[in-house]
Amino acid sequence: MVKIYESPDGGKTVYERDTKTGKRICIEKPKYPDYHLEDWEFHEILELAKEGNKALRNSLKDVKLIYKIVKEPYEEWYE
């Protein structure tokens, strides 16, 4: 059985394809921490918050506050 290895994202995700059956399986994919968000996921969260999802709105307010608190000391470095 001959197999072809494919990666649509430059090696982060690797698929193995059987040349006889054409069946493709994922054999390697990126591992991210549980807080990781893809760009499309973050955009979707923002859209849902804009549409009125109160839980997401409140969570985003908290994230924004923490971001500002954490970012403040670093801003002094660039002044």
DOLUMBA-459188 format. One record per residue: residue in one letter; z, x, y of N, C-alpha, C in turn. Coordinates in steps of 0.02 Angstrom, whole numbers, padded with zeros to 5 digits. Layout:
! residues N
atom type A nzz Z nxx X nyy Y cazz Z caxx X cayy Y czz Z cxx X cyy Y
...
END
This chain:
! residues 79
atom type M nzz 00000 nxx 00042 nyy -00058 cazz 00000 caxx 00000 cayy 00000 czz 00000 cxx 00045 cyy 00062
atom type V nzz -00049 nxx 00035 nyy 00106 cazz -00055 caxx 00073 cayy 00168 czz -00022 cxx 00034 cyy 00224
atom type K nzz 00017 nxx 00069 nyy 00265 cazz 00051 caxx 00036 cayy 00321 czz 00031 cxx 00069 cyy 00387
atom type I nzz 00030 nxx 00028 nyy 00438 cazz 00016 caxx 00051 cayy 00505 czz 00079 cxx 00039 cyy 00547
atom type Y nzz 00096 nxx 00086 nyy 00589 cazz 00154 caxx 00079 cayy 00632 czz 00130 cxx 00069 cyy 00704
atom type E nzz 00157 nxx 00016 nyy 00736 cazz 00135 caxx -00003 cayy 00803 czz 00196 cxx -00007 cyy 00849
atom type S nzz 00184 nxx 00010 nyy 00912 cazz 00237 caxx 00003 cayy 00962 czz 00206 cxx -00022 cyy 01027
atom type P nzz 00220 nxx -00085 nyy 01044 cazz 00191 caxx -00113 cayy 01105 czz 00224 cxx -00088 cyy 01169
atom type D nzz 00281 nxx -00054 nyy 01163 cazz 00319 caxx -00034 cayy 01223 czz 00332 cxx 00041 cyy 01225
atom type G nzz 00287 nxx 00080 nyy 01199 cazz 00293 caxx 00152 cayy 01205 czz 00345 cxx 00184 cyy 01160
atom type G nzz 00360 nxx 00153 nyy 01104 cazz 00406 caxx 00183 cayy 01056 czz 00476 cxx 00153 cyy 01054
atom type K nzz 00492 nxx 00108 nyy 01100 cazz 00558 caxx 00077 cayy 01100 czz 00565 cxx 00028 cyy 01041
atom type T nzz 00513 nxx -00011 nyy 01031 cazz 00512 caxx -00058 cayy 00975 czz 00456 cxx -00036 cyy 00928
atom type V nzz 00470 nxx -00032 nyy 00863 cazz 00420 caxx -00010 cayy 00815 czz 00411 cxx -00063 cyy 00761
atom type Y nzz 00348 nxx -00081 nyy 00748 cazz 00331 caxx -00128 cayy 00696 czz 00293 cxx -00093 cyy 00641
atom type E nzz 00304 nxx -00116 nyy 00581 cazz 00268 caxx -00090 cayy 00522 czz 00222 cxx -00147 cyy 00498
atom type R nzz 00158 nxx -00132 nyy 00492 cazz 00109 caxx -00182 cayy 00471 czz 00078 cxx -00161 cyy 00405
atom type D nzz 00078 nxx -00207 nyy 00357 cazz 00046 caxx -00196 cayy 00293 czz -00029 cxx -00210 cyy 00302
atom type T nzz -00071 nxx -00160 nyy 00288 cazz -00143 caxx -00169 cayy 00299 czz -00174 cxx -00218 cyy 00251
atom type K nzz -00143 nxx -00230 nyy 00195 cazz -00171 caxx -00277 cayy 00145 czz -00156 cxx -00349 cyy 00164
atom type T nzz -00093 nxx -00363 nyy 00182 cazz -00073 caxx -00432 cayy 00196 czz -00074 cxx -00448 cyy 00271
atom type G nzz -00070 nxx -00397 nyy 00312 cazz -00066 caxx -00407 cayy 00385 czz 00004 cxx -00425 cyy 00408
atom type K nzz 00051 nxx -00428 nyy 00361 cazz 00120 caxx -00445 cayy 00379 czz 00150 cxx -00389 cyy 00421
atom type R nzz 00184 nxx -00410 nyy 00475 cazz 00214 caxx -00361 cayy 00521 czz 00290 cxx -00374 cyy 00524
atom type I nzz 00328 nxx -00320 nyy 00518 cazz 00401 caxx -00325 cayy 00524 czz 00426 cxx -00274 cyy 00575
atom type C nzz 00479 nxx -00293 nyy 00610 cazz 00510 caxx -00248 cayy 00659 czz 00556 cxx -00201 cyy 00621
atom type I nzz 00547 nxx -00136 nyy 00630 cazz 00590 caxx -00088 cayy 00596 czz 00635 cxx -00049 cyy 00644
atom type E nzz 00620 nxx -00054 nyy 00709 cazz 00662 caxx -00020 cayy 00759 czz 00657 cxx -00058 cyy 00824
atom type K nzz 00714 nxx -00072 nyy 00855 cazz 00713 caxx -00104 cayy 00920 czz 00768 cxx -00075 cyy 00963
atom type P nzz 00761 nxx -00080 nyy 01029 cazz 00810 caxx -00051 cayy 01074 czz 00879 cxx -00084 cyy 01065
atom type K nzz 00931 nxx -00044 nyy 01074 cazz 00999 caxx -00070 cayy 01071 czz 01028 cxx -00068 cyy 01141
atom type Y nzz 01049 nxx -00125 nyy 01165 cazz 01076 caxx -00131 cayy 01232 czz 01149 cxx -00155 cyy 01229
atom type P nzz 01189 nxx -00139 nyy 01280 cazz 01257 caxx -00166 cayy 01283 czz 01255 cxx -00242 cyy 01292
atom type D nzz 01309 nxx -00275 nyy 01275 cazz 01310 caxx -00348 cayy 01278 czz 01301 cxx -00377 cyy 01348
atom type Y nzz 01312 nxx -00338 nyy 01400 cazz 01303 caxx -00362 cayy 01469 czz 01231 cxx -00352 cyy 01495
atom type H nzz 01189 nxx -00322 nyy 01455 cazz 01120 caxx -00307 cayy 01477 czz 01081 cxx -00371 cyy 01487
atom type L nzz 01043 nxx -00374 nyy 01541 cazz 00998 caxx -00430 cayy 01555 czz 00928 cxx -00403 cyy 01568
atom type E nzz 00880 nxx -00435 nyy 01537 cazz 00810 caxx -00419 cayy 01553 czz 00795 cxx -00450 cyy 01621
atom type D nzz 00744 nxx -00425 nyy 01655 cazz 00726 caxx -00451 cayy 01721 czz 00713 cxx -00526 cyy 01719
atom type W nzz 00678 nxx -00549 nyy 01667 cazz 00662 caxx -00621 cayy 01662 czz 00725 cxx -00663 cyy 01652
atom type E nzz 00774 nxx -00635 nyy 01616 cazz 00837 caxx -00672 cayy 01606 czz 00875 cxx -00679 cyy 01672
atom type F nzz 00877 nxx -00625 nyy 01710 cazz 00912 caxx -00628 cayy 01775 czz 00878 cxx -00678 cyy 01821
atom type H nzz 00811 nxx -00677 nyy 01822 cazz 00774 caxx -00724 cayy 01863 czz 00789 cxx -00796 cyy 01842
atom type E nzz 00792 nxx -00808 nyy 01778 cazz 00807 caxx -00875 cayy 01752 czz 00878 cxx -00897 cyy 01772
atom type I nzz 00925 nxx -00851 nyy 01769 cazz 00994 caxx -00866 cayy 01789 czz 00995 cxx -00886 cyy 01863
atom type L nzz 00960 nxx -00849 nyy 01905 cazz 00957 caxx -00865 cayy 01976 czz 00927 cxx -00934 cyy 01987
atom type E nzz 00873 nxx -00949 nyy 01952 cazz 00840 caxx -01014 cayy 01959 czz 00887 cxx -01071 cyy 01938
atom type L nzz 00922 nxx -01062 nyy 01883 cazz 00969 caxx -01114 cayy 01860 czz 01026 cxx -01123 cyy 01910
atom type A nzz 01049 nxx -01069 nyy 01939 cazz 01102 caxx -01074 cayy 01990 czz 01076 cxx -01111 cyy 02052
atom type K nzz 01014 nxx -01096 nyy 02072 cazz 00984 caxx -01131 cayy 02129 czz 00976 cxx -01206 cyy 02115
atom type E nzz 00964 nxx -01223 nyy 02052 cazz 00955 caxx -01293 cayy 02034 czz 01022 cxx -01330 cyy 02029
atom type G nzz 01078 nxx -01294 nyy 02036 cazz 01142 caxx -01328 cayy 02039 czz 01191 cxx -01313 cyy 01984
atom type N nzz 01177 nxx -01266 nyy 01940 cazz 01224 caxx -01250 cayy 01886 czz 01285 cxx -01216 cyy 01917
atom type K nzz 01341 nxx -01253 nyy 01920 cazz 01401 caxx -01229 cayy 01954 czz 01432 cxx -01168 cyy 01920
atom type A nzz 01432 nxx -01167 nyy 01854 cazz 01461 caxx -01111 cayy 01817 czz 01423 cxx -01046 cyy 01834
atom type L nzz 01357 nxx -01050 nyy 01836 cazz 01318 caxx -00990 cayy 01853 czz 01328 cxx -00971 cyy 01926
atom type R nzz 01331 nxx -01020 nyy 01970 cazz 01342 caxx -01005 cayy 02041 czz 01408 cxx -00968 cyy 02050
atom type N nzz 01461 nxx -00993 nyy 02019 cazz 01527 caxx -00961 cayy 02026 czz 01527 cxx -00891 cyy 01995
atom type S nzz 01495 nxx -00884 nyy 01938 cazz 01492 caxx -00818 cayy 01907 czz 01453 cxx -00769 cyy 01950
atom type L nzz 01398 nxx -00791 nyy 01979 cazz 01358 caxx -00747 cayy 02022 czz 01397 cxx -00728 cyy 02085
atom type K nzz 01437 nxx -00774 nyy 02112 cazz 01480 caxx -00757 cayy 02169 czz 01529 cxx -00701 cyy 02150
atom type D nzz 01559 nxx -00708 nyy 02091 cazz 01605 caxx -00656 cayy 02067 czz 01570 cxx -00589 cyy 02058
atom type V nzz 01512 nxx -00590 nyy 02029 cazz 01473 caxx -00528 cayy 02018 czz 01456 cxx -00496 cyy 02085
atom type K nzz 01436 nxx -00538 nyy 02133 cazz 01418 caxx -00511 cayy 02199 czz 01479 cxx -00480 cyy 02233
atom type L nzz 01537 nxx -00512 nyy 02228 cazz 01597 caxx -00484 cayy 02258 czz 01616 cxx -00417 cyy 02226
atom type I nzz 01614 nxx -00415 nyy 02160 cazz 01630 caxx -00352 cayy 02125 czz 01581 cxx -00298 cyy 02144
atom type Y nzz 01517 nxx -00315 nyy 02148 cazz 01466 caxx -00267 cayy 02167 czz 01480 cxx -00238 cyy 02236
atom type K nzz 01498 nxx -00281 nyy 02283 cazz 01513 caxx -00257 cayy 02351 czz 01574 cxx -00211 cyy 02352
atom type I nzz 01625 nxx -00228 nyy 02313 cazz 01686 caxx -00187 cayy 02310 czz 01670 cxx -00119 cyy 02280
atom type V nzz 01632 nxx -00118 nyy 02227 cazz 01615 caxx -00056 cayy 02193 czz 01567 cxx -00014 cyy 02235
atom type K nzz 01521 nxx -00046 nyy 02269 cazz 01470 caxx -00011 cayy 02307 czz 01498 cxx 00021 cyy 02371
atom type E nzz 01548 nxx -00008 nyy 02401 cazz 01574 caxx 00014 cayy 02465 czz 01590 cxx 00089 cyy 02469
atom type P nzz 01627 nxx 00118 nyy 02422 cazz 01641 caxx 00190 cayy 02427 czz 01578 cxx 00233 cyy 02426
atom type Y nzz 01527 nxx 00212 nyy 02390 cazz 01466 caxx 00251 cayy 02385 czz 01424 cxx 00249 cyy 02448
atom type E nzz 01431 nxx 00195 nyy 02487 cazz 01393 caxx 00190 cayy 02549 czz 01414 cxx 00245 cyy 02598
atom type E nzz 01477 nxx 00267 nyy 02595 cazz 01500 caxx 00320 cayy 02638 czz 01463 cxx 00386 cyy 02625
atom type W nzz 01442 nxx 00396 nyy 02564 cazz 01406 caxx 00458 cayy 02547 czz 01339 cxx 00462 cyy 02582
atom type Y nzz 01309 nxx 00404 nyy 02596 cazz 01241 caxx 00404 cayy 02623 czz 01239 cxx 00393 cyy 02699
atom type E nzz 01296 nxx 00393 nyy 02731 cazz 01297 caxx 00384 cayy 02804 czz 01285 cxx 00448 cyy 02840
END
